[in-house]
Amino acid sequence: MKRFSNRSILYLHGYSSSSQGEKAQLLRKECPQNRLLIPDLPLDPQECMHLSEDMLRTASNNTIIIGASLGGFYALYLAAKFKKDCLLINPVLHPSAEAKKLLSLEENQEKKKVILNAANIYLAFESSLRSLKVPKNCFVALAERDQTIDPKIASEYFEHAHIQFYSDDHAMLASFTNILNDFEEFLDDKF
């Protein structure tokens, strides 16, 4: 199979990752013929969304969005808004709640302010997402041994998407190539 028929791919990493993270590197290795858009996402959710939307506007019309963890939340939002095919890998469902968990652990007052602001912005994005439909070509990869995202709750949330479980942990590094293969097969079956 030729990976995604040379489509552009926007990859959105998770909270503690970057454009040089392990999944981003694996994506570069697995999809060398594709135009890859892999930004370093800012911590501020509004800046992150503006950057991602700008990248989508300059990309080809048939761009695929892939997001992992927090990037999975952003990917879902963008795919729903712009009606794009998407692959969500252990997506965070409620980033405002996750930010509040971080808030309780943080001792630095400046970082607390940033996290609190982010939690409030996430609430607005979550509210907007409820008015959007899950894209019809949405593939959700969930890890059976995920300690961060509850795969059972996530599978219930994505009842209208294609869900596949993998015997892996939250990072999904061992399953990443299989996930790409399964996503590619899923898209091929749709056309």
Stockholm file with secondary structure:
# STOCKHOLM 1.0

chainA/1-191         MKRFSNRSILYLHGYSSSSQGEKAQLLRKECPQNRLLIPDLPLDPQECMHLSEDMLRTASNNTIIIGASLGGFYALYLAAKFKKDCLLINPVLHPSAEAKKLLSLEENQEKKKVILNAANIYLAFESSLRSLKVPKNCFVALAERDQTIDPKIASEYFEHAHIQFYSDDHAMLASFTNILNDFEEFLDDKF
#=GR chainA/1-191 SS CCGGGGCCEEEECCTTCCTTSHHHHHHHHHCTTSCEECCCCCSSHHHHHHHHHHHHHHSCTTCEEEEETHHHHHHHHHHHHHTCCEEEESCCSCHHHHHHHHHHHCCCHHHHHHHHHHHHHHHHHHHHHHTSCCCTTEEEEEETTCSSSCHHHHHHHTTTSEEEEESSCTTCTTTHHHHHHHHHHHHHHHC
#=GC SS_cons         CCGGGGCCEEEECCTTCCTTSHHHHHHHHHCTTSCEECCCCCSSHHHHHHHHHHHHHHSCTTCEEEEETHHHHHHHHHHHHHTCCEEEESCCSCHHHHHHHHHHHCCCHHHHHHHHHHHHHHHHHHHHHHTSCCCTTEEEEEETTCSSSCHHHHHHHTTTSEEEEESSCTTCTTTHHHHHHHHHHHHHHHC
//
